[in-house]
């Protein structure tokens, strides 16, 4: 999952990096490598199936969460991408996401796994 821009806290996102509910998968990147996405892995398989991903880049003056992606990439030596669907109130009992984001993510992941099968 990925943090969608919350209407009450829109200022916590850069204007160009405001993932919205219903906007499709979000590719997450961070200059401090809190996410594993790099230039080569960032495109994923989205373009192969006509899915236009959103971008999430944490503002430089704010801390961000992290994933197991950087550790996994380091230990396995494989290209990785941190991707997820946008949601509001992550880690809350009132998490919210959009049903419209499911199909594009399924399409992108299916394309990825089919390509891996060769």
C-alpha positions as protocol buffer text, in pm:
chain_id: "A"
residue {
  index: 1
  type: UNK
  ca { x: 0 y: 0 z: 0 }
}
residue {
  index: 2
  type: UNK
  ca { x: 100 y: 365 z: -32 }
}
residue {
  index: 3
  type: UNK
  ca { x: -6 y: 682 z: 146 }
}
residue {
  index: 4
  type: UNK
  ca { x: -266 y: 870 z: -60 }
}
residue {
  index: 5
  type: UNK
  ca { x: -286 y: 1245 z: -24 }
}
residue {
  index: 6
  type: UNK
  ca { x: -525 y: 1324 z: 258 }
}
residue {
  index: 7
  type: UNK
  ca { x: -751 y: 1625 z: 197 }
}
residue {
  index: 8
  type: UNK
  ca { x: -680 y: 1759 z: 547 }
}
residue {
  index: 9
  type: UNK
  ca { x: -302 y: 1723 z: 507 }
}
residue {
  index: 10
  type: UNK
  ca { x: -236 y: 1795 z: 140 }
}
residue {
  index: 11
  type: UNK
  ca { x: 56 y: 2018 z: 240 }
}
residue {
  index: 12
  type: UNK
  ca { x: 246 y: 1706 z: 356 }
}
residue {
  index: 13
  type: UNK
  ca { x: 291 y: 1607 z: -10 }
}
residue {
  index: 14
  type: UNK
  ca { x: 482 y: 1777 z: -289 }
}
residue {
  index: 15
  type: UNK
  ca { x: 244 y: 1909 z: -554 }
}
residue {
  index: 16
  type: UNK
  ca { x: 380 y: 1664 z: -814 }
}
residue {
  index: 17
  type: UNK
  ca { x: 368 y: 1361 z: -583 }
}
residue {
  index: 18
  type: UNK
  ca { x: 17 y: 1336 z: -446 }
}
residue {
  index: 19
  type: UNK
  ca { x: -115 y: 984 z: -497 }
}
residue {
  index: 20
  type: UNK
  ca { x: -493 y: 987 z: -511 }
}
residue {
  index: 21
  type: UNK
  ca { x: -747 y: 718 z: -446 }
}
residue {
  index: 22
  type: UNK
  ca { x: -865 y: 564 z: -772 }
}
residue {
  index: 23
  type: UNK
  ca { x: -553 y: 679 z: -956 }
}
residue {
  index: 24
  type: UNK
  ca { x: -387 y: 338 z: -987 }
}
residue {
  index: 25
  type: UNK
  ca { x: -71 y: 183 z: -845 }
}
residue {
  index: 26
  type: UNK
  ca { x: 183 y: 404 z: -672 }
}
residue {
  index: 27
  type: UNK
  ca { x: 557 y: 358 z: -723 }
}
residue {
  index: 28
  type: UNK
  ca { x: 738 y: 475 z: -411 }
}
residue {
  index: 29
  type: UNK
  ca { x: 1091 y: 613 z: -406 }
}
residue {
  index: 30
  type: UNK
  ca { x: 1309 y: 796 z: -156 }
}
residue {
  index: 31
  type: UNK
  ca { x: 1650 y: 958 z: -186 }
}
residue {
  index: 32
  type: UNK
  ca { x: 1757 y: 803 z: 146 }
}
residue {
  index: 33
  type: UNK
  ca { x: 1669 y: 457 z: 14 }
}
residue {
  index: 34
  type: UNK
  ca { x: 1385 y: 395 z: 259 }
}
residue {
  index: 35
  type: UNK
  ca { x: 1216 y: 235 z: -40 }
}
residue {
  index: 36
  type: UNK
  ca { x: 1392 y: -4 z: -275 }
}
residue {
  index: 37
  type: UNK
  ca { x: 1275 y: 145 z: -604 }
}
residue {
  index: 38
  type: UNK
  ca { x: 1555 y: 253 z: -834 }
}
residue {
  index: 39
  type: UNK
  ca { x: 1557 y: 402 z: -1182 }
}
residue {
  index: 40
  type: UNK
  ca { x: 1569 y: 62 z: -1350 }
}
residue {
  index: 41
  type: UNK
  ca { x: 1295 y: -100 z: -1147 }
}
residue {
  index: 42
  type: UNK
  ca { x: 1062 y: 197 z: -1117 }
}
residue {
  index: 43
  type: UNK
  ca { x: 876 y: 139 z: -1442 }
}
residue {
  index: 44
  type: UNK
  ca { x: 773 y: -214 z: -1335 }
}
residue {
  index: 45
  type: UNK
  ca { x: 536 y: -376 z: -1580 }
}
residue {
  index: 46
  type: UNK
  ca { x: 273 y: -105 z: -1570 }
}
residue {
  index: 47
  type: UNK
  ca { x: 343 y: 27 z: -1920 }
}
residue {
  index: 48
  type: UNK
  ca { x: 320 y: -324 z: -2067 }
}
residue {
  index: 49
  type: UNK
  ca { x: -49 y: -341 z: -1979 }
}
residue {
  index: 50
  type: UNK
  ca { x: -143 y: 23 z: -2027 }
}
residue {
  index: 51
  type: UNK
  ca { x: -144 y: 112 z: -1657 }
}
residue {
  index: 52
  type: UNK
  ca { x: -10 y: 457 z: -1575 }
}
residue {
  index: 53
  type: UNK
  ca { x: 139 y: 449 z: -1225 }
}
residue {
  index: 54
  type: UNK
  ca { x: 139 y: 735 z: -980 }
}
residue {
  index: 55
  type: UNK
  ca { x: 459 y: 849 z: -811 }
}
residue {
  index: 56
  type: UNK
  ca { x: 519 y: 897 z: -442 }
}
residue {
  index: 57
  type: UNK
  ca { x: 834 y: 1074 z: -332 }
}
residue {
  index: 58
  type: UNK
  ca { x: 859 y: 1187 z: 28 }
}
residue {
  index: 59
  type: UNK
  ca { x: 925 y: 1554 z: 84 }
}
residue {
  index: 60
  type: UNK
  ca { x: 1289 y: 1606 z: 177 }
}
residue {
  index: 61
  type: UNK
  ca { x: 1200 y: 1790 z: 498 }
}
residue {
  index: 62
  type: UNK
  ca { x: 972 y: 1513 z: 632 }
}
residue {
  index: 63
  type: UNK
  ca { x: 1054 y: 1164 z: 758 }
}
residue {
  index: 64
  type: UNK
  ca { x: 898 y: 869 z: 582 }
}
residue {
  index: 65
  type: UNK
  ca { x: 824 y: 509 z: 653 }
}
residue {
  index: 66
  type: UNK
  ca { x: 1017 y: 225 z: 501 }
}
residue {
  index: 67
  type: UNK
  ca { x: 962 y: -122 z: 364 }
}
residue {
  index: 68
  type: UNK
  ca { x: 1158 y: -446 z: 362 }
}
residue {
  index: 69
  type: UNK
  ca { x: 1246 y: -373 z: -1 }
}
residue {
  index: 70
  type: UNK
  ca { x: 1592 y: -221 z: 53 }
}
residue {
  index: 71
  type: UNK
  ca { x: 1701 y: -507 z: 280 }
}
residue {
  index: 72
  type: UNK
  ca { x: 1562 y: -767 z: 42 }
}
residue {
  index: 73
  type: UNK
  ca { x: 1730 y: -606 z: -258 }
}
residue {
  index: 74
  type: UNK
  ca { x: 2063 y: -592 z: -76 }
}
residue {
  index: 75
  type: UNK
  ca { x: 2054 y: -951 z: 42 }
}
residue {
  index: 76
  type: UNK
  ca { x: 1920 y: -1106 z: -277 }
}
residue {
  index: 77
  type: UNK
  ca { x: 2090 y: -879 z: -529 }
}
residue {
  index: 78
  type: UNK
  ca { x: 1780 y: -842 z: -743 }
}
residue {
  index: 79
  type: UNK
  ca { x: 1606 y: -537 z: -884 }
}
residue {
  index: 80
  type: UNK
  ca { x: 1313 y: -433 z: -669 }
}
residue {
  index: 81
  type: UNK
  ca { x: 1032 y: -184 z: -680 }
}
residue {
  index: 82
  type: UNK
  ca { x: 818 y: -65 z: -392 }
}
residue {
  index: 83
  type: UNK
  ca { x: 469 y: -37 z: -531 }
}
residue {
  index: 84
  type: UNK
  ca { x: 127 y: -32 z: -372 }
}
residue {
  index: 85
  type: UNK
  ca { x: -223 y: 98 z: -405 }
}
residue {
  index: 86
  type: UNK
  ca { x: -303 y: 435 z: -247 }
}
residue {
  index: 87
  type: UNK
  ca { x: -492 y: 442 z: 81 }
}
residue {
  index: 88
  type: UNK
  ca { x: -596 y: 688 z: 346 }
}
residue {
  index: 89
  type: UNK
  ca { x: -533 y: 640 z: 716 }
}
residue {
  index: 90
  type: UNK
  ca { x: -276 y: 364 z: 684 }
}
residue {
  index: 91
  type: UNK
  ca { x: -220 y: 182 z: 1015 }
}
residue {
  index: 92
  type: UNK
  ca { x: -560 y: 299 z: 1140 }
}
residue {
  index: 93
  type: UNK
  ca { x: -882 y: 112 z: 1214 }
}
residue {
  index: 94
  type: UNK
  ca { x: -1041 y: 330 z: 946 }
}
residue {
  index: 95
  type: UNK
  ca { x: -816 y: 256 z: 648 }
}
residue {
  index: 96
  type: UNK
  ca { x: -975 y: 347 z: 317 }
}
residue {
  index: 97
  type: UNK
  ca { x: -884 y: 261 z: -39 }
}
residue {
  index: 98
  type: UNK
  ca { x: -1058 y: 266 z: -376 }
}
residue {
  index: 99
  type: UNK
  ca { x: -1198 y: -45 z: -542 }
}
residue {
  index: 100
  type: UNK
  ca { x: -1098 y: 112 z: -876 }
}
residue {
  index: 101
  type: UNK
  ca { x: -729 y: 62 z: -787 }
}
residue {
  index: 102
  type: UNK
  ca { x: -751 y: -318 z: -763 }
}
residue {
  index: 103
  type: UNK
  ca { x: -781 y: -407 z: -1134 }
}
residue {
  index: 104
  type: UNK
  ca { x: -485 y: -193 z: -1251 }
}
residue {
  index: 105
  type: UNK
  ca { x: -262 y: -343 z: -979 }
}
residue {
  index: 106
  type: UNK
  ca { x: -372 y: -696 z: -1069 }
}
residue {
  index: 107
  type: UNK
  ca { x: -297 y: -626 z: -1436 }
}
residue {
  index: 108
  type: UNK
  ca { x: 51 y: -490 z: -1359 }
}
residue {
  index: 109
  type: UNK
  ca { x: 140 y: -778 z: -1126 }
}
residue {
  index: 110
  type: UNK
  ca { x: 3 y: -1038 z: -1369 }
}
residue {
  index: 111
  type: UNK
  ca { x: 217 y: -890 z: -1648 }
}
residue {
  index: 112
  type: UNK
  ca { x: 521 y: -900 z: -1422 }
}
residue {
  index: 113
  type: UNK
  ca { x: 476 y: -1265 z: -1326 }
}
residue {
  index: 114
  type: UNK
  ca { x: 397 y: -1373 z: -1682 }
}
residue {
  index: 115
  type: UNK
  ca { x: 715 y: -1202 z: -1805 }
}
residue {
  index: 116
  type: UNK
  ca { x: 913 y: -1378 z: -1531 }
}
residue {
  index: 117
  type: UNK
  ca { x: 786 y: -1715 z: -1657 }
}
residue {
  index: 118
  type: UNK
  ca { x: 953 y: -1636 z: -1989 }
}
